[in-house]
């Protein structure tokens, strides 16, 4: 695990691609987890603030996600129990002010060998379309996939991205907060307390 993590952190596969974006940034892989982790958060890719901090979900999206999960920051940041493994480990940059999609080469290169290092995952949260297409065979659009969240229990729960840009989506889909969130929080609590390292 340590050798693989070091190789991922040293990865420069997308250096030329990132240099050509509006942000002209260098790669900075951001992920976290230990083989003992029971909960995996599979997101899209770090945003600009996470790129700057080097810590997953240190932005308003992270605040909303922690609220959805019913987790305090200390538990959320416990790598022994929570693995945060986005589909691409680096901030993809901007084009015309919008986030670029995660480069597919990242998942092709690193995802399978990294996931093999996490044998204890009991619940995967597939956050956003890219993660859902990888972790849920036959996944369609985000709304359709999240509406069918019951089909994937207890191992996977699909979620929309917790970005502020999805506030309108949340208002249009009140079933998400009324029906899915209580089950999500209960399942996260169950997984987090199974085999508690303390």
C-alpha positions as CSV (number, residue, x, y, z in Angstrom):
1,X,0.0,0.0,0.0
2,X,2.7,2.5,0.9
3,X,4.6,1.8,-2.3
4,X,1.5,2.2,-4.4
5,X,0.5,5.4,-2.6
6,X,4.0,6.9,-3.2
7,X,3.7,6.0,-6.9
8,X,0.3,7.7,-7.2
9,X,1.6,10.8,-5.3
10,X,4.5,11.0,-7.7
11,X,2.3,10.5,-10.8
12,X,2.8,13.1,-13.6
13,X,0.8,11.5,-16.4
14,X,-1.4,14.6,-16.8
15,X,1.3,17.3,-16.3
16,X,1.2,18.4,-19.9
17,X,-2.7,18.4,-20.0
18,X,-2.9,20.5,-16.8
19,X,-0.3,22.9,-18.0
20,X,-2.6,23.8,-20.9
21,X,-5.6,24.6,-18.8
22,X,-6.6,28.1,-17.6
23,X,-5.0,27.3,-14.2
24,X,-1.8,26.0,-15.7
25,X,-1.3,24.0,-12.5
26,X,1.0,21.0,-11.8
27,X,-0.4,17.6,-10.7
28,X,-1.1,17.2,-7.0
29,X,-2.8,13.9,-6.3
30,X,-5.2,14.0,-3.3
31,X,-6.7,10.9,-1.8
32,X,-6.8,9.3,1.7
33,X,-7.4,5.9,3.3
34,X,-6.0,2.9,5.0
35,X,-6.6,-0.8,4.3
36,X,-8.8,-1.0,7.4
37,X,-11.3,1.5,6.0
38,X,-15.0,0.4,5.9
39,X,-16.5,3.4,4.1
40,X,-15.3,4.6,0.6
41,X,-16.2,7.9,-0.9
42,X,-15.7,7.7,-4.6
43,X,-16.1,11.2,-5.9
44,X,-15.2,12.9,-9.2
45,X,-11.9,14.8,-8.7
46,X,-10.5,17.4,-6.3
47,X,-11.6,21.0,-6.9
48,X,-9.3,24.1,-6.8
49,X,-9.6,24.6,-3.0
50,X,-8.7,20.9,-2.4
51,X,-5.8,21.2,-4.8
52,X,-4.5,24.1,-2.8
53,X,-5.0,22.5,0.6
54,X,-3.9,19.0,-0.4
55,X,-6.8,17.6,1.8
56,X,-10.0,16.0,0.5
57,X,-13.3,17.9,0.6
58,X,-11.9,21.0,2.4
59,X,-14.5,23.1,0.6
60,X,-18.2,23.9,0.8
61,X,-18.9,20.6,-1.0
62,X,-17.2,18.8,1.8
63,X,-19.3,20.7,4.4
64,X,-22.5,19.6,2.6
65,X,-21.3,16.0,2.2
66,X,-20.4,15.7,5.9
67,X,-23.9,16.9,6.7
68,X,-25.5,14.4,4.4
69,X,-23.5,11.6,6.0
70,X,-24.1,12.8,9.6
71,X,-20.4,12.8,10.3
72,X,-18.3,15.2,12.3
73,X,-15.1,16.3,10.7
74,X,-13.0,14.1,13.0
75,X,-14.7,10.9,12.0
76,X,-14.8,12.0,8.3
77,X,-11.0,12.5,8.4
78,X,-10.3,9.2,10.1
79,X,-8.4,7.4,7.3
80,X,-8.6,4.1,9.3
81,X,-12.4,4.1,8.6
82,X,-13.0,6.4,5.7
83,X,-11.2,6.1,2.3
84,X,-11.6,9.0,0.0
85,X,-10.7,7.8,-3.5
86,X,-11.9,10.0,-6.3
87,X,-12.1,8.9,-9.9
88,X,-9.2,11.2,-10.7
89,X,-6.7,12.2,-8.0
90,X,-5.8,15.6,-9.3
91,X,-7.7,18.9,-9.9
92,X,-8.4,18.7,-13.7
93,X,-8.4,22.5,-14.1
94,X,-10.8,25.0,-15.7
95,X,-11.8,25.7,-19.3
96,X,-13.9,28.8,-19.8
97,X,-14.3,29.0,-16.0
98,X,-15.9,25.6,-15.6
99,X,-14.3,22.4,-14.1
100,X,-12.9,20.0,-16.6
101,X,-13.9,16.4,-16.3
102,X,-11.6,13.9,-14.6
103,X,-9.0,12.6,-17.1
104,X,-9.9,8.9,-17.8
105,X,-6.2,7.9,-17.8
106,X,-6.1,8.3,-14.0
107,X,-8.8,5.6,-13.3
108,X,-7.4,3.4,-16.1
109,X,-3.9,3.5,-14.5
110,X,-4.5,3.5,-10.8
111,X,-8.1,2.6,-9.8
112,X,-8.0,-1.2,-9.9
113,X,-4.7,-1.7,-8.1
114,X,-5.6,0.9,-5.5
115,X,-9.1,-0.6,-4.8
116,X,-7.4,-4.0,-4.3
117,X,-5.7,-2.5,-1.2
118,X,-9.0,-1.9,0.5
119,X,-10.5,-5.3,1.3
120,X,-12.7,-4.2,4.1
121,X,-14.9,-1.7,2.3
122,X,-18.6,-2.4,3.4
123,X,-20.2,0.7,1.8
124,X,-19.2,2.7,-1.3
125,X,-20.7,6.1,-1.9
126,X,-20.7,6.8,-5.6
127,X,-20.7,10.6,-5.8
128,X,-21.6,11.9,-9.2
129,X,-21.9,10.4,-12.7
130,X,-18.3,9.4,-13.2
131,X,-18.1,7.4,-10.0
132,X,-21.5,5.9,-10.7
133,X,-20.6,4.7,-14.1
134,X,-17.5,2.9,-12.6
135,X,-19.1,1.4,-9.5
136,X,-22.6,0.7,-10.7
137,X,-22.9,-1.5,-13.8
138,X,-25.4,0.0,-16.3
139,X,-25.7,3.3,-14.5
140,X,-27.5,5.9,-16.5
141,X,-27.8,9.6,-15.8
142,X,-27.2,10.9,-12.2
143,X,-30.9,11.6,-11.5
144,X,-32.0,8.2,-12.7
145,X,-29.3,6.4,-10.9
146,X,-29.8,8.2,-7.6
147,X,-33.6,7.6,-7.8
148,X,-32.8,3.9,-7.9
149,X,-30.6,4.0,-4.8
150,X,-32.5,1.2,-3.2
151,X,-31.4,-1.2,-5.9
152,X,-27.8,-1.0,-4.8
153,X,-28.1,-1.4,-1.1
154,X,-26.4,-2.3,1.1
155,X,-23.0,-2.1,-0.6
156,X,-23.4,1.1,-2.8
157,X,-25.4,4.3,-2.4
158,X,-25.3,6.7,-5.4
159,X,-25.3,10.4,-4.5
160,X,-25.4,13.6,-6.6
161,X,-22.3,15.8,-6.2
162,X,-22.7,17.9,-3.1
163,X,-21.6,21.1,-5.0
164,X,-23.5,24.3,-4.5
165,X,-24.3,24.1,-8.2
166,X,-26.6,21.2,-7.4
167,X,-28.8,23.2,-5.0
168,X,-31.5,23.6,-7.7
169,X,-31.4,19.8,-8.2
170,X,-32.0,19.2,-4.5
171,X,-35.0,21.5,-4.5
172,X,-36.4,19.8,-7.6
173,X,-35.9,16.3,-6.0
174,X,-37.2,16.6,-2.4
175,X,-37.3,12.8,-2.1
176,X,-33.5,12.9,-1.8
177,X,-33.5,14.6,1.6
178,X,-36.8,13.0,2.8
179,X,-36.1,9.4,1.8
180,X,-32.5,8.8,0.9
181,X,-30.6,10.8,3.5
182,X,-32.1,9.1,6.6
183,X,-31.1,5.7,5.2
184,X,-27.7,7.0,4.1
185,X,-27.0,8.4,7.6
186,X,-28.1,5.1,9.3
187,X,-26.0,3.0,6.9
188,X,-22.9,5.2,7.4
189,X,-23.3,5.0,11.2
190,X,-23.6,1.3,11.0
191,X,-20.5,0.9,8.9
192,X,-18.5,3.4,10.9
193,X,-19.2,1.6,14.1
194,X,-18.5,-1.9,12.8
195,X,-15.0,-2.9,13.8
196,X,-14.4,0.5,15.4
197,X,-10.6,0.9,15.7
198,X,-11.0,2.5,19.1
